[in-house]
Amino acid sequence: MGLGAGSIILIAIVALLLFGPKKLPELGKAAGKTLREFKNATNGLVDDDDDDKEKKNKKTEQQ
């Protein structure tokens, strides 16, 4: 279930009314920064899991 163009426009208008034109760029920057940090953190978790799997495989091969 995706958002159509009308829904996105309605959300933008409501956000503009709630926060005003001066706050929207700041909110956008904060949201982008938060998403970037979340993405980096989840990538770090996936990398840690891959490292753990490699260590287990090496121990299994040695035995």
PQR file of N, CA, C, O and H, with PARSE charges and radii, in Angstrom:
ATOM      1  N   MET A   1       0.848  -1.168   0.000 -0.4000 1.5000
ATOM      2  CA  MET A   1       0.000   0.000   0.000 -0.0000 2.0000
ATOM      3  C   MET A   1       0.892   1.229   0.000  0.5500 1.7000
ATOM      4  O   MET A   1       1.451   1.589   1.036 -0.5500 1.4000
ATOM      5  N   GLY A   2       1.031   1.871  -1.142 -0.4000 1.5000
ATOM      6  CA  GLY A   2       1.889   3.021  -1.263 -0.0000 2.0000
ATOM      7  C   GLY A   2       1.129   4.326  -1.106  0.5500 1.7000
ATOM      8  O   GLY A   2      -0.102   4.361  -1.083 -0.5500 1.4000
ATOM      9  H   GLY A   2       0.577   1.578  -1.983  0.4000 1.0000
ATOM     10  N   LEU A   3       1.885   5.371  -1.002 -0.4000 1.5000
ATOM     11  CA  LEU A   3       1.297   6.703  -0.911 -0.0000 2.0000
ATOM     12  C   LEU A   3       1.171   7.289  -2.310  0.5500 1.7000
ATOM     13  O   LEU A   3       2.118   7.266  -3.097 -0.5500 1.4000
ATOM     14  H   LEU A   3       2.885   5.343  -1.021  0.4000 1.0000
ATOM     15  N   GLY A   4       0.009   7.804  -2.600 -0.4000 1.5000
ATOM     16  CA  GLY A   4      -0.201   8.450  -3.885 -0.0000 2.0000
ATOM     17  C   GLY A   4       0.241   9.900  -3.826  0.5500 1.7000
ATOM     18  O   GLY A   4       0.604  10.408  -2.765 -0.5500 1.4000
ATOM     19  H   GLY A   4      -0.760   7.823  -1.961  0.4000 1.0000
ATOM     20  N   ALA A   5       0.207  10.556  -4.963 -0.4000 1.5000
ATOM     21  CA  ALA A   5       0.626  11.951  -5.042 -0.0000 2.0000
ATOM     22  C   ALA A   5      -0.275  12.842  -4.175  0.5500 1.7000
ATOM     23  O   ALA A   5       0.206  13.771  -3.526 -0.5500 1.4000
ATOM     24  H   ALA A   5      -0.088  10.144  -5.825  0.4000 1.0000
ATOM     25  N   GLY A   6      -1.566  12.556  -4.170 -0.4000 1.5000
ATOM     26  CA  GLY A   6      -2.489  13.354  -3.366 -0.0000 2.0000
ATOM     27  C   GLY A   6      -2.197  13.248  -1.881  0.5500 1.7000
ATOM     28  O   GLY A   6      -2.268  14.239  -1.154 -0.5500 1.4000
ATOM     29  H   GLY A   6      -1.956  11.801  -4.697  0.4000 1.0000
ATOM     30  N   SER A   7      -1.867  12.044  -1.432 -0.4000 1.5000
ATOM     31  CA  SER A   7      -1.549  11.842  -0.012 -0.0000 2.0000
ATOM     32  C   SER A   7      -0.287  12.588   0.381  0.5500 1.7000
ATOM     33  O   SER A   7      -0.219  13.192   1.452 -0.5500 1.4000
ATOM     34  H   SER A   7      -1.809  11.239  -2.022  0.4000 1.0000
ATOM     35  N   ILE A   8       0.708  12.543  -0.485 -0.4000 1.5000
ATOM     36  CA  ILE A   8       1.968  13.229  -0.185 -0.0000 2.0000
ATOM     37  C   ILE A   8       1.750  14.737  -0.126  0.5500 1.7000
ATOM     38  O   ILE A   8       2.301  15.412   0.744 -0.5500 1.4000
ATOM     39  H   ILE A   8       0.653  12.053  -1.355  0.4000 1.0000
ATOM     40  N   ILE A   9       0.958  15.259  -1.038 -0.4000 1.5000
ATOM     41  CA  ILE A   9       0.664  16.703  -1.035 -0.0000 2.0000
ATOM     42  C   ILE A   9      -0.088  17.085   0.237  0.5500 1.7000
ATOM     43  O   ILE A   9       0.214  18.108   0.851 -0.5500 1.4000
ATOM     44  H   ILE A   9       0.511  14.711  -1.745  0.4000 1.0000
ATOM     45  N   LEU A  10      -1.058  16.275   0.632 -0.4000 1.5000
ATOM     46  CA  LEU A  10      -1.823  16.550   1.849 -0.0000 2.0000
ATOM     47  C   LEU A  10      -0.915  16.535   3.076  0.5500 1.7000
ATOM     48  O   LEU A  10      -1.034  17.403   3.940 -0.5500 1.4000
ATOM     49  H   LEU A  10      -1.303  15.444   0.133  0.4000 1.0000
ATOM     50  N   ILE A  11      -0.020  15.572   3.162 -0.4000 1.5000
ATOM     51  CA  ILE A  11       0.919  15.498   4.281 -0.0000 2.0000
ATOM     52  C   ILE A  11       1.821  16.730   4.297  0.5500 1.7000
ATOM     53  O   ILE A  11       2.086  17.289   5.361 -0.5500 1.4000
ATOM     54  H   ILE A  11       0.076  14.867   2.460  0.4000 1.0000
ATOM     55  N   ALA A  12       2.291  17.154   3.135 -0.4000 1.5000
ATOM     56  CA  ALA A  12       3.152  18.336   3.052 -0.0000 2.0000
ATOM     57  C   ALA A  12       2.409  19.591   3.509  0.5500 1.7000
ATOM     58  O   ALA A  12       2.981  20.426   4.210 -0.5500 1.4000
ATOM     59  H   ALA A  12       2.077  16.700   2.270  0.4000 1.0000
ATOM     60  N   ILE A  13       1.157  19.729   3.124 -0.4000 1.5000
ATOM     61  CA  ILE A  13       0.368  20.908   3.524 -0.0000 2.0000
ATOM     62  C   ILE A  13       0.147  20.911   5.034  0.5500 1.7000
ATOM     63  O   ILE A  13       0.284  21.950   5.680 -0.5500 1.4000
ATOM     64  H   ILE A  13       0.692  19.051   2.555  0.4000 1.0000
ATOM     65  N   VAL A  14      -0.192  19.757   5.596 -0.4000 1.5000
ATOM     66  CA  VAL A  14      -0.401  19.675   7.045 -0.0000 2.0000
ATOM     67  C   VAL A  14       0.893  19.986   7.794  0.5500 1.7000
ATOM     68  O   VAL A  14       0.872  20.706   8.793 -0.5500 1.4000
ATOM     69  H   VAL A  14      -0.302  18.913   5.071  0.4000 1.0000
ATOM     70  N   ALA A  15       2.009  19.454   7.323 -0.4000 1.5000
ATOM     71  CA  ALA A  15       3.298  19.734   7.963 -0.0000 2.0000
ATOM     72  C   ALA A  15       3.622  21.217   7.882  0.5500 1.7000
ATOM     73  O   ALA A  15       4.121  21.794   8.848 -0.5500 1.4000
ATOM     74  H   ALA A  15       2.025  18.870   6.511  0.4000 1.0000
ATOM     75  N   LEU A  16       3.349  21.833   6.757 -0.4000 1.5000
ATOM     76  CA  LEU A  16       3.603  23.265   6.584 -0.0000 2.0000
ATOM     77  C   LEU A  16       2.754  24.074   7.556  0.5500 1.7000
ATOM     78  O   LEU A  16       3.236  25.035   8.155 -0.5500 1.4000
ATOM     79  H   LEU A  16       2.943  21.364   5.972  0.4000 1.0000
ATOM     80  N   LEU A  17       1.498  23.688   7.713 -0.4000 1.5000
ATOM     81  CA  LEU A  17       0.612  24.400   8.642 -0.0000 2.0000
ATOM     82  C   LEU A  17       1.032  24.204  10.097  0.5500 1.7000
ATOM     83  O   LEU A  17       0.964  25.139  10.895 -0.5500 1.4000
ATOM     84  H   LEU A  17       1.106  22.908   7.226  0.4000 1.0000
ATOM     85  N   LEU A  18       1.464  22.996  10.445 -0.4000 1.5000
ATOM     86  CA  LEU A  18       1.845  22.712  11.825 -0.0000 2.0000
ATOM     87  C   LEU A  18       3.170  23.367  12.226  0.5500 1.7000
ATOM     88  O   LEU A  18       3.281  23.942  13.308 -0.5500 1.4000
ATOM     89  H   LEU A  18       1.520  22.236   9.797  0.4000 1.0000
ATOM     90  N   PHE A  19       4.161  23.277  11.356 -0.4000 1.5000
ATOM     91  CA  PHE A  19       5.505  23.706  11.736 -0.0000 2.0000
ATOM     92  C   PHE A  19       5.926  25.042  11.139  0.5500 1.7000
ATOM     93  O   PHE A  19       6.831  25.687  11.669 -0.5500 1.4000
ATOM     94  H   PHE A  19       4.071  22.810  10.477  0.4000 1.0000
ATOM     95  N   GLY A  20       5.316  25.458  10.090 -0.4000 1.5000
ATOM     96  CA  GLY A  20       5.692  26.718   9.453 -0.0000 2.0000
ATOM     97  C   GLY A  20       6.843  26.536   8.496  0.5500 1.7000
ATOM     98  O   GLY A  20       7.595  25.566   8.581 -0.5500 1.4000
ATOM     99  H   GLY A  20       4.581  24.933   9.659  0.4000 1.0000
ATOM    100  N   PRO A  21       6.977  27.494   7.570 -0.5600 1.5000
ATOM    101  CA  PRO A  21       8.008  27.359   6.528  0.2800 2.0000
ATOM    102  C   PRO A  21       9.445  27.474   7.037  0.5500 1.7000
ATOM    103  O   PRO A  21      10.366  27.001   6.372 -0.5500 1.4000
ATOM    104  N   LYS A  22       9.655  28.087   8.195 -0.4000 1.5000
ATOM    105  CA  LYS A  22      11.022  28.243   8.701 -0.0000 2.0000
ATOM    106  C   LYS A  22      11.531  26.980   9.387  0.5500 1.7000
ATOM    107  O   LYS A  22      12.735  26.724   9.400 -0.5500 1.4000
ATOM    108  H   LYS A  22       8.907  28.472   8.735  0.4000 1.0000
ATOM    109  N   LYS A  23      10.635  26.199   9.948 -0.4000 1.5000
ATOM    110  CA  LYS A  23      11.044  24.993  10.678 -0.0000 2.0000
ATOM    111  C   LYS A  23      11.182  23.764   9.789  0.5500 1.7000
ATOM    112  O   LYS A  23      11.905  22.833  10.146 -0.5500 1.4000
ATOM    113  H   LYS A  23       9.657  26.406   9.937  0.4000 1.0000
ATOM    114  N   LEU A  24      10.512  23.734   8.646 -0.4000 1.5000
ATOM    115  CA  LEU A  24      10.533  22.530   7.804 -0.0000 2.0000
ATOM    116  C   LEU A  24      11.932  22.123   7.353  0.5500 1.7000
ATOM    117  O   LEU A  24      12.261  20.938   7.422 -0.5500 1.4000
ATOM    118  H   LEU A  24       9.925  24.490   8.356  0.4000 1.0000
ATOM    119  N   PRO A  25      12.779  23.061   6.891 -0.5600 1.5000
ATOM    120  CA  PRO A  25      14.136  22.623   6.505  0.2800 2.0000
ATOM    121  C   PRO A  25      14.926  22.021   7.669  0.5500 1.7000
ATOM    122  O   PRO A  25      15.672  21.058   7.490 -0.5500 1.4000
ATOM    123  N   GLU A  26      14.755  22.593   8.856 -0.4000 1.5000
ATOM    124  CA  GLU A  26      15.443  22.050  10.023 -0.0000 2.0000
ATOM    125  C   GLU A  26      14.951  20.647  10.350  0.5500 1.7000
ATOM    126  O   GLU A  26      15.742  19.766  10.685 -0.5500 1.4000
ATOM    127  H   GLU A  26      14.149  23.374   9.001  0.4000 1.0000
ATOM    128  N   LEU A  27      13.648  20.446  10.253 -0.4000 1.5000
ATOM    129  CA  LEU A  27      13.078  19.122  10.514 -0.0000 2.0000
ATOM    130  C   LEU A  27      13.553  18.111   9.471  0.5500 1.7000
ATOM    131  O   LEU A  27      13.826  16.957   9.802 -0.5500 1.4000
ATOM    132  H   LEU A  27      13.005  21.162   9.981  0.4000 1.0000
ATOM    133  N   GLY A  28      13.652  18.539   8.222 -0.4000 1.5000
ATOM    134  CA  GLY A  28      14.138  17.658   7.165 -0.0000 2.0000
ATOM    135  C   GLY A  28      15.577  17.231   7.395  0.5500 1.7000
ATOM    136  O   GLY A  28      15.933  16.067   7.208 -0.5500 1.4000
ATOM    137  H   GLY A  28      13.430  19.476   7.953  0.4000 1.0000
ATOM    138  N   LYS A  29      16.407  18.199   7.806 -0.4000 1.5000
ATOM    139  CA  LYS A  29      17.809  17.875   8.085 -0.0000 2.0000
ATOM    140  C   LYS A  29      17.923  16.903   9.254  0.5500 1.7000
ATOM    141  O   LYS A  29      18.704  15.952   9.209 -0.5500 1.4000
ATOM    142  H   LYS A  29      16.118  19.144   7.958  0.4000 1.0000
ATOM    143  N   ALA A  30      17.138  17.149  10.299 -0.4000 1.5000
ATOM    144  CA  ALA A  30      17.177  16.273  11.471 -0.0000 2.0000
ATOM    145  C   ALA A  30      16.706  14.865  11.114  0.5500 1.7000
ATOM    146  O   ALA A  30      17.292  13.880  11.563 -0.5500 1.4000
ATOM    147  H   ALA A  30      16.504  17.922  10.335  0.4000 1.0000
ATOM    148  N   ALA A  31      15.653  14.769  10.308 -0.4000 1.5000
ATOM    149  CA  ALA A  31      15.148  13.453   9.903 -0.0000 2.0000
ATOM    150  C   ALA A  31      16.180  12.725   9.051  0.5500 1.7000
ATOM    151  O   ALA A  31      16.392  11.526   9.228 -0.5500 1.4000
ATOM    152  H   ALA A  31      15.177  15.569   9.942  0.4000 1.0000
ATOM    153  N   GLY A  32      16.819  13.432   8.136 -0.4000 1.5000
ATOM    154  CA  GLY A  32      17.850  12.816   7.295 -0.0000 2.0000
ATOM    155  C   GLY A  32      19.031  12.319   8.112  0.5500 1.7000
ATOM    156  O   GLY A  32      19.559  11.235   7.865 -0.5500 1.4000
ATOM    157  H   GLY A  32      16.646  14.407   7.993  0.4000 1.0000
ATOM    158  N   LYS A  33      19.439  13.124   9.086 -0.4000 1.5000
ATOM    159  CA  LYS A  33      20.565  12.735   9.937 -0.0000 2.0000
ATOM    160  C   LYS A  33      20.207  11.504  10.760  0.5500 1.7000
ATOM    161  O   LYS A  33      21.026  10.599  10.918 -0.5500 1.4000
ATOM    162  H   LYS A  33      19.010  14.005   9.286  0.4000 1.0000
ATOM    163  N   THR A  34      18.997  11.471  11.278 -0.4000 1.5000
ATOM    164  CA  THR A  34      18.549  10.327  12.067 -0.0000 2.0000
ATOM    165  C   THR A  34      18.517   9.061  11.224  0.5500 1.7000
ATOM    166  O   THR A  34      18.973   8.008  11.669 -0.5500 1.4000
ATOM    167  H   THR A  34      18.332  12.206  11.150  0.4000 1.0000
ATOM    168  N   LEU A  35      17.983   9.154  10.014 -0.4000 1.5000
ATOM    169  CA  LEU A  35      17.926   7.983   9.135 -0.0000 2.0000
ATOM    170  C   LEU A  35      19.323   7.499   8.764  0.5500 1.7000
ATOM    171  O   LEU A  35      19.567   6.294   8.703 -0.5500 1.4000
ATOM    172  H   LEU A  35      17.612  10.009   9.652  0.4000 1.0000
ATOM    173  N   ARG A  36      20.242   8.430   8.515 -0.4000 1.5000
ATOM    174  CA  ARG A  36      21.616   8.060   8.184 -0.0000 2.0000
ATOM    175  C   ARG A  36      22.276   7.315   9.338  0.5500 1.7000
ATOM    176  O   ARG A  36      22.934   6.295   9.135 -0.5500 1.4000
ATOM    177  H   ARG A  36      20.044   9.409   8.564  0.4000 1.0000
ATOM    178  N   GLU A  37      22.093   7.842  10.572 -0.4000 1.5000
ATOM    179  CA  GLU A  37      22.677   7.180  11.741 -0.0000 2.0000
ATOM    180  C   GLU A  37      22.079   5.793  11.948  0.5500 1.7000
ATOM    181  O   GLU A  37      22.792   4.850  12.291 -0.5500 1.4000
ATOM    182  H   GLU A  37      21.559   8.671  10.738  0.4000 1.0000
ATOM    183  N   PHE A  38      20.769   5.668  11.739 -0.4000 1.5000
ATOM    184  CA  PHE A  38      20.112   4.368  11.891 -0.0000 2.0000
ATOM    185  C   PHE A  38      20.648   3.376  10.860  0.5500 1.7000
ATOM    186  O   PHE A  38      20.905   2.216  11.181 -0.5500 1.4000
ATOM    187  H   PHE A  38      20.190   6.433  11.459  0.4000 1.0000
ATOM    188  N   LYS A  39      20.813   3.837   9.634 -0.4000 1.5000
ATOM    189  CA  LYS A  39      21.329   2.967   8.578 -0.0000 2.0000
ATOM    190  C   LYS A  39      22.749   2.508   8.901  0.5500 1.7000
ATOM    191  O   LYS A  39      23.085   1.336   8.727 -0.5500 1.4000
ATOM    192  H   LYS A  39      20.604   4.780   9.374  0.4000 1.0000
ATOM    193  N   ASN A  40      23.579   3.439   9.373 -0.4000 1.5000
ATOM    194  CA  ASN A  40      24.948   3.074   9.728 -0.0000 2.0000
ATOM    195  C   ASN A  40      24.975   2.085  10.886  0.5500 1.7000
ATOM    196  O   ASN A  40      25.788   1.160  10.894 -0.5500 1.4000
ATOM    197  H   ASN A  40      23.306   4.391   9.514  0.4000 1.0000
ATOM    198  N   ALA A  41      24.095   2.273  11.860 -0.4000 1.5000
ATOM    199  CA  ALA A  41      24.057   1.362  13.011 -0.0000 2.0000
ATOM    200  C   ALA A  41      23.603  -0.028  12.586  0.5500 1.7000
ATOM    201  O   ALA A  41      24.167  -1.024  13.039 -0.5500 1.4000
ATOM    202  H   ALA A  41      23.435   3.025  11.854  0.4000 1.0000
ATOM    203  N   THR A  42      22.595  -0.111  11.723 -0.4000 1.5000
ATOM    204  CA  THR A  42      22.125  -1.423  11.293 -0.0000 2.0000
ATOM    205  C   THR A  42      23.162  -2.103  10.409  0.5500 1.7000
ATOM    206  O   THR A  42      23.304  -3.325  10.460 -0.5500 1.4000
ATOM    207  H   THR A  42      22.137   0.699  11.355  0.4000 1.0000
ATOM    208  N   ASN A  43      23.884  -1.339   9.604 -0.4000 1.5000
ATOM    209  CA  ASN A  43      24.953  -1.936   8.794 -0.0000 2.0000
ATOM    210  C   ASN A  43      26.043  -2.485   9.698  0.5500 1.7000
ATOM    211  O   ASN A  43      26.622  -3.533   9.411 -0.5500 1.4000
ATOM    212  H   ASN A  43      23.768  -0.346   9.564  0.4000 1.0000
ATOM    213  N   GLY A  44      26.327  -1.780  10.794 -0.4000 1.5000
ATOM    214  CA  GLY A  44      27.323  -2.257  11.749 -0.0000 2.0000
ATOM    215  C   GLY A  44      26.894  -3.562  12.389  0.5500 1.7000
ATOM    216  O   GLY A  44      27.723  -4.446  12.603 -0.5500 1.4000
ATOM    217  H   GLY A  44      25.857  -0.929  11.027  0.4000 1.0000
ATOM    218  N   LEU A  45      25.615  -3.697  12.698 -0.4000 1.5000
ATOM    219  CA  LEU A  45      25.112  -4.939  13.288 -0.0000 2.0000
ATOM    220  C   LEU A  45      25.222  -6.098  12.311  0.5500 1.7000
ATOM    221  O   LEU A  45      25.596  -7.205  12.698 -0.5500 1.4000
ATOM    222  H   LEU A  45      24.942  -2.979  12.524  0.4000 1.0000
ATOM    223  N   VAL A  46      24.901  -5.853  11.061 -0.4000 1.5000
ATOM    224  CA  VAL A  46      24.991  -6.896  10.036 -0.0000 2.0000
ATOM    225  C   VAL A  46      26.446  -7.307   9.850  0.5500 1.7000
ATOM    226  O   VAL A  46      26.741  -8.494   9.715 -0.5500 1.4000
ATOM    227  H   VAL A  46      24.596  -4.954  10.746  0.4000 1.0000
ATOM    228  N   ASP A  47      27.362  -6.335   9.843 -0.4000 1.5000
ATOM    229  CA  ASP A  47      28.775  -6.654   9.699 -0.0000 2.0000
ATOM    230  C   ASP A  47      29.268  -7.489  10.878  0.5500 1.7000
ATOM    231  O   ASP A  47      30.050  -8.422  10.695 -0.5500 1.4000
ATOM    232  H   ASP A  47      27.122  -5.370   9.954  0.4000 1.0000
ATOM    233  N   ASP A  48      28.807  -7.152  12.101 -0.4000 1.5000
ATOM    234  CA  ASP A  48      29.199  -7.921  13.278 -0.0000 2.0000
ATOM    235  C   ASP A  48      28.699  -9.350  13.177  0.5500 1.7000
ATOM    236  O   ASP A  48      29.417 -10.284  13.534 -0.5500 1.4000
ATOM    237  H   ASP A  48      28.172  -6.395  12.250  0.4000 1.0000
ATOM    238  N   ASP A  49      27.479  -9.533  12.697 -0.4000 1.5000
ATOM    239  CA  ASP A  49      26.934 -10.883  12.539 -0.0000 2.0000
ATOM    240  C   ASP A  49      27.741 -11.680  11.521  0.5500 1.7000
ATOM    241  O   ASP A  49      28.000 -12.866  11.722 -0.5500 1.4000
ATOM    242  H   ASP A  49      26.896  -8.774  12.407  0.4000 1.0000
ATOM    243  N   ASP A  50      28.135 -11.035  10.440 -0.4000 1.5000
ATOM    244  CA  ASP A  50      28.942 -11.714   9.422 -0.0000 2.0000
ATOM    245  C   ASP A  50      30.288 -12.141  10.001  0.5500 1.7000
ATOM    246  O   ASP A  50      30.769 -13.238   9.715 -0.5500 1.4000
ATOM    247  H   ASP A  50      27.924 -10.071  10.277  0.4000 1.0000
ATOM    248  N   ASP A  51      30.903 -11.269  10.821 -0.4000 1.5000
ATOM    249  CA  ASP A  51      32.179 -11.606  11.445 -0.0000 2.0000
ATOM    250  C   ASP A  51      32.031 -12.800  12.377  0.5500 1.7000
ATOM    251  O   ASP A  51      32.891 -13.680  12.408 -0.5500 1.4000
ATOM    252  H   ASP A  51      30.513 -10.378  11.053  0.4000 1.0000
ATOM    253  N   ASP A  52      30.927 -12.828  13.143 -0.4000 1.5000
ATOM    254  CA  ASP A  52      30.693 -13.952  14.054 -0.0000 2.0000
ATOM    255  C   ASP A  52      30.530 -15.252  13.283  0.5500 1.7000
ATOM    256  O   ASP A  52      31.048 -16.284  13.709 -0.5500 1.4000
ATOM    257  H   ASP A  52      30.228 -12.113  13.118  0.4000 1.0000
ATOM    258  N   LYS A  53      29.825 -15.224  12.162 -0.4000 1.5000
ATOM    259  CA  LYS A  53      29.628 -16.423  11.352 -0.0000 2.0000
ATOM    260  C   LYS A  53      30.956 -16.919  10.792  0.5500 1.7000
ATOM    261  O   LYS A  53      31.206 -18.123  10.752 -0.5500 1.4000
ATOM    262  H   LYS A  53      29.404 -14.385  11.817  0.4000 1.0000
ATOM    263  N   GLU A  54      31.812 -15.989  10.358 -0.4000 1.5000
ATOM    264  CA  GLU A  54      33.111 -16.374   9.819 -0.0000 2.0000
ATOM    265  C   GLU A  54      33.963 -17.038  10.896  0.5500 1.7000
ATOM    266  O   GLU A  54      34.655 -18.021  10.629 -0.5500 1.4000
ATOM    267  H   GLU A  54      31.610 -15.010  10.391  0.4000 1.0000
ATOM    268  N   LYS A  55      33.912 -16.498  12.111 -0.4000 1.5000
ATOM    269  CA  LYS A  55      34.688 -17.084  13.204 -0.0000 2.0000
ATOM    270  C   LYS A  55      34.203 -18.497  13.516  0.5500 1.7000
ATOM    271  O   LYS A  55      35.013 -19.394  13.748 -0.5500 1.4000
ATOM    272  H   LYS A  55      33.350 -15.700  12.328  0.4000 1.0000
ATOM    273  N   LYS A  56      32.885 -18.699  13.522 -0.4000 1.5000
ATOM    274  CA  LYS A  56      32.336 -20.028  13.783 -0.0000 2.0000
ATOM    275  C   LYS A  56      32.751 -21.003  12.684  0.5500 1.7000
ATOM    276  O   LYS A  56      33.092 -22.151  12.967 -0.5500 1.4000
ATOM    277  H   LYS A  56      32.227 -17.970  13.334  0.4000 1.0000
ATOM    278  N   ASN A  57      32.724 -20.546  11.431 -0.4000 1.5000
ATOM    279  CA  ASN A  57      33.108 -21.413  10.320 -0.0000 2.0000
ATOM    280  C   ASN A  57      34.572 -21.818  10.409  0.5500 1.7000
ATOM    281  O   ASN A  57      34.914 -22.965  10.119 -0.5500 1.4000
ATOM    282  H   ASN A  57      32.448 -19.612  11.202  0.4000 1.0000
ATOM    283  N   LYS A  58      35.442 -20.889  10.807 -0.4000 1.5000
ATOM    284  CA  LYS A  58      36.860 -21.204  10.933 -0.0000 2.0000
ATOM    285  C   LYS A  58      37.094 -22.210  12.051  0.5500 1.7000
ATOM    286  O   LYS A  58      37.914 -23.117  11.916 -0.5500 1.4000
ATOM    287  H   LYS A  58      35.164 -19.958  11.043  0.4000 1.0000
ATOM    288  N   LYS A  59      36.360 -22.045  13.171 -0.4000 1.5000
ATOM    289  CA  LYS A  59      36.527 -22.999  14.267 -0.0000 2.0000
ATOM    290  C   LYS A  59      36.040 -24.379  13.853  0.5500 1.7000
ATOM    291  O   LYS A  59      36.659 -25.377  14.222 -0.5500 1.4000
ATOM    292  H   LYS A  59      35.694 -21.307  13.281  0.4000 1.0000
ATOM    293  N   THR A  60      34.965 -24.465  13.106 -0.4000 1.5000
ATOM    294  CA  THR A  60      34.406 -25.742  12.650 -0.0000 2.0000
ATOM    295  C   THR A  60      35.367 -26.412  11.670  0.5500 1.7000
ATOM    296  O   THR A  60      35.537 -27.630  11.710 -0.5500 1.4000
ATOM    297  H   THR A  60      34.462 -23.654  12.806  0.4000 1.0000
ATOM    298  N   GLU A  61      35.986 -25.643  10.805 -0.4000 1.5000
ATOM    299  CA  GLU A  61      36.927 -26.196   9.822 -0.0000 2.0000
ATOM    300  C   GLU A  61      38.180 -26.727  10.515  0.5500 1.7000
ATOM    301  O   GLU A  61      38.757 -27.719  10.071 -0.5500 1.4000
ATOM    302  H   GLU A  61      35.848 -24.653  10.772  0.4000 1.0000
ATOM    303  N   GLN A  62      38.603 -26.078  11.593 -0.4000 1.5000
ATOM    304  CA  GLN A  62      39.820 -26.500  12.302 -0.0000 2.0000
ATOM    305  C   GLN A  62      39.608 -27.816  13.049  0.5500 1.7000
ATOM    306  O   GLN A  62      40.557 -28.569  13.265 -0.5500 1.4000
ATOM    307  H   GLN A  62      38.134 -25.271  11.953  0.4000 1.0000
ATOM    308  N   GLN A  63      38.374 -28.088  13.438 -0.4000 1.5000
ATOM    309  CA  GLN A  63      38.104 -29.300  14.238 -0.0000 2.0000
ATOM    310  C   GLN A  63      37.991 -30.471  13.366  0.5500 1.7000
ATOM    311  O   GLN A  63      37.767 -31.581  13.848 -0.5500 1.4000
ATOM    312  H   GLN A  63      37.603 -27.476  13.262  0.4000 1.0000
TER
END
